Amino acid sequence: MQHSSDSGTYDHEGRFVPQAFEDMFSKWDADRKGGLLFMELWHKIAGNRLVVDPFGVSLNCWFLALVIPSPPVVCRNL
């Protein structure tokens, strides 16, 4: 089951889709730094949100899970 702000990085069977992962950064990494700043991550999540998620459940989950404990840039390479 996929969540409402799904980026397609994993398919319905749970397999990683490298091209979808790269496409996510190509679309949302505005200055091509190799990572997403808070506002870029926010716009990515809001841009992928579904109409059936009017309260932004996925936004809250991403905020709690990634943004609070992480560095200012969410990078694709660790």
ZAGUPA-638909 format. One record per residue (C-alpha): x, y, z; residue in one letter; residue number from 1. Coordinates in pm, 1 decimal. Layout:
% residues N
px,py,pz,residu,num
X,Y,Z,A,NUM;
...
***
This chain:
% residues 78
px,py,pz,residu,num
0.0,0.0,0.0,M,1;
130.7,341.1,-91.2,Q,2;
78.2,662.3,100.2,H,3;
-82.0,978.4,-29.1,S,4;
238.3,1165.4,-115.6,S,5;
403.1,865.9,-281.1,D,6;
683.4,950.4,-523.8,S,7;
687.6,613.4,-700.8,G,8;
1037.0,537.0,-567.7,T,9;
908.8,192.3,-472.0,Y,10;
665.1,-4.5,-685.8,D,11;
352.8,-181.5,-557.6,H,12;
558.0,-490.4,-473.5,E,13;
812.4,-295.4,-268.7,G,14;
1095.1,-295.7,-524.0,R,15;
1316.7,12.2,-546.0,F,16;
1280.7,205.5,-874.8,V,17;
1609.6,397.5,-921.1,P,18;
1480.9,611.7,-1208.3,Q,19;
1182.5,733.7,-1003.4,A,20;
1423.6,825.0,-721.8,F,21;
1643.4,1026.2,-960.4,E,22;
1335.9,1186.9,-1117.7,D,23;
1220.5,1303.1,-774.0,M,24;
1546.7,1494.6,-720.1,F,25;
1549.7,1623.9,-1078.4,S,26;
1205.0,1770.9,-1029.4,K,27;
1230.7,1910.8,-675.8,W,28;
1600.9,1997.5,-622.5,D,29;
1575.3,2355.2,-751.4,A,30;
1944.1,2451.7,-742.6,D,31;
2085.9,2102.5,-815.7,R,32;
2273.2,2069.2,-484.1,K,33;
2203.5,1693.6,-463.0,G,34;
1952.8,1719.9,-180.0,G,35;
1624.8,1875.1,-75.1,L,36;
1596.4,2166.5,163.7,L,37;
1299.4,2187.0,399.6,F,38;
1087.4,2400.1,164.2,M,39;
1174.7,2183.9,-137.4,E,40;
1073.2,1874.4,57.9,L,41;
755.6,2050.8,167.5,W,42;
668.4,2142.6,-193.3,H,43;
743.2,1786.4,-308.5,K,44;
511.8,1634.9,-49.9,I,45;
237.7,1892.5,-111.0,A,46;
273.3,1851.0,-487.4,G,47;
225.0,1474.6,-465.5,N,48;
-61.5,1488.8,-215.2,R,49;
-391.1,1333.0,-314.1,L,50;
-734.1,1492.6,-289.7,V,51;
-837.2,1214.8,-49.1,V,52;
-574.4,1344.1,197.6,D,53;
-728.9,1683.6,280.2,P,54;
-564.3,1712.0,622.0,F,55;
-216.4,1631.3,498.9,G,56;
-161.9,1312.5,695.6,V,57;
141.0,1240.0,480.0,S,58;
279.8,1589.5,541.9,L,59;
262.2,1535.8,914.5,N,60;
427.5,1193.6,891.2,C,61;
714.0,1326.2,676.5,W,62;
761.3,1621.8,907.6,F,63;
780.5,1405.8,1218.3,L,64;
990.2,1128.2,1065.4,A,65;
1240.7,1317.9,852.5,L,66;
1251.5,1689.0,904.3,V,67;
1271.6,1723.3,1282.3,I,68;
1564.2,1484.1,1346.7,P,69;
1752.9,1538.9,1022.8,S,70;
2007.5,1787.5,890.2,P,71;
1887.1,2092.0,693.4,P,72;
1928.7,1908.3,361.4,V,73;
1780.4,1567.6,284.2,V,74;
2049.1,1419.0,57.4,C,75;
2027.4,1137.3,-191.9,R,76;
2381.3,1019.5,-107.2,N,77;
2464.9,935.3,251.4,L,78;
***
